[in-house]
Amino acid sequence: MTTRRTKIWTTLLVAVVLSMGLLVLNSCKKAESEPAAPAAETAVQAAEETASEAAETIEQTTCPVMGGAINKELFVEYKGKKVYFCCAGCEEQFNKEPEKYIAKLPQFKQ
């Protein structure tokens, strides 16, 4: 009888550990791509982004929340400057307390 209980508890423990692992891995997945915009709008947006990025001489390379490599498609504008993140979960954390992460961002050091 104890062997059966041990097997049940072991199975439950393995299931919980695997579930937690999946949650952790899923939290940093890349955001789904948005539908494509018409070509004219895309060209205008690309030109605006290029001009905006050229104006910033300091380039952010790491996520202020987790410290990983940034994804140029995941960003928010904060005080007129883009802040890039490695995953959508980091974007949410930043939005909760942006001032906590500002010191880590090169575009805000002047």
KAWODA-V291267 format. One record per residue. N is the residue number from 0. RES is the residue in one letter. BURIAL is + if it has 24 or more other ideal C-beta (glycine too) atoms within 12 Angstrom, else -. D_CENTER is the distance of its C-alpha to the mean C-alpha in Angstrom with 2 decimals. Layout:
# KAWODA-V291267
[[N:RES:BURIAL:D_CENTER] [N:RES:BURIAL:D_CENTER]]
This chain:
# KAWODA-V291267
[[0:M:-:48.09] [1:T:-:45.89] [2:T:-:44.76] [3:R:-:43.58] [4:R:-:41.73] [5:T:-:40.14] [6:K:-:38.93] [7:I:-:37.51] [8:W:-:35.66] [9:T:-:34.37] [10:T:-:33.14] [11:L:-:31.40] [12:L:-:29.81] [13:V:-:28.51] [14:A:-:27.13] [15:V:-:25.30] [16:V:-:23.84] [17:L:-:22.70] [18:S:-:21.18] [19:M:-:19.16] [20:G:-:18.02] [21:L:-:16.92] [22:L:-:14.98] [23:V:-:13.10] [24:L:-:12.49] [25:N:-:11.58] [26:S:-:8.86] [27:C:+:6.52] [28:K:-:8.11] [29:K:-:7.51] [30:A:-:8.24] [31:E:-:12.01] [32:S:-:13.82] [33:E:-:15.88] [34:P:-:19.65] [35:A:-:21.13] [36:A:-:22.73] [37:P:-:26.35] [38:A:-:27.05] [39:A:-:28.41] [40:E:-:25.42] [41:T:-:23.07] [42:A:-:25.33] [43:V:-:25.43] [44:Q:-:21.67] [45:A:-:21.40] [46:A:-:24.20] [47:E:-:22.71] [48:E:-:19.37] [49:T:-:21.46] [50:A:-:23.66] [51:S:-:20.92] [52:E:-:19.31] [53:A:-:22.86] [54:A:-:23.62] [55:E:-:21.00] [56:T:-:22.64] [57:I:-:19.98] [58:E:-:16.89] [59:Q:+:13.60] [60:T:-:12.71] [61:T:-:10.51] [62:C:+:7.44] [63:P:+:9.56] [64:V:+:8.32] [65:M:+:8.44] [66:G:-:10.19] [67:G:-:9.01] [68:A:-:9.51] [69:I:+:7.52] [70:N:+:7.28] [71:K:-:9.89] [72:E:-:9.42] [73:L:+:6.27] [74:F:+:8.05] [75:V:+:10.42] [76:E:-:13.94] [77:Y:-:15.23] [78:K:-:18.93] [79:G:-:19.26] [80:K:+:16.67] [81:K:+:13.31] [82:V:+:10.40] [83:Y:+:7.68] [84:F:+:4.15] [85:C:+:3.68] [86:C:+:1.88] [87:A:+:3.76] [88:G:+:5.20] [89:C:+:4.23] [90:E:+:5.26] [91:E:-:8.07] [92:Q:-:9.05] [93:F:+:9.42] [94:N:-:11.44] [95:K:-:13.62] [96:E:-:14.80] [97:P:+:13.93] [98:E:-:17.09] [99:K:-:16.10] [100:Y:+:13.54] [101:I:-:15.65] [102:A:-:17.85] [103:K:+:15.23] [104:L:+:14.72] [105:P:-:17.50] [106:Q:+:17.77] [107:F:-:19.01] [108:K:-:21.50] [109:Q:-:24.84]]
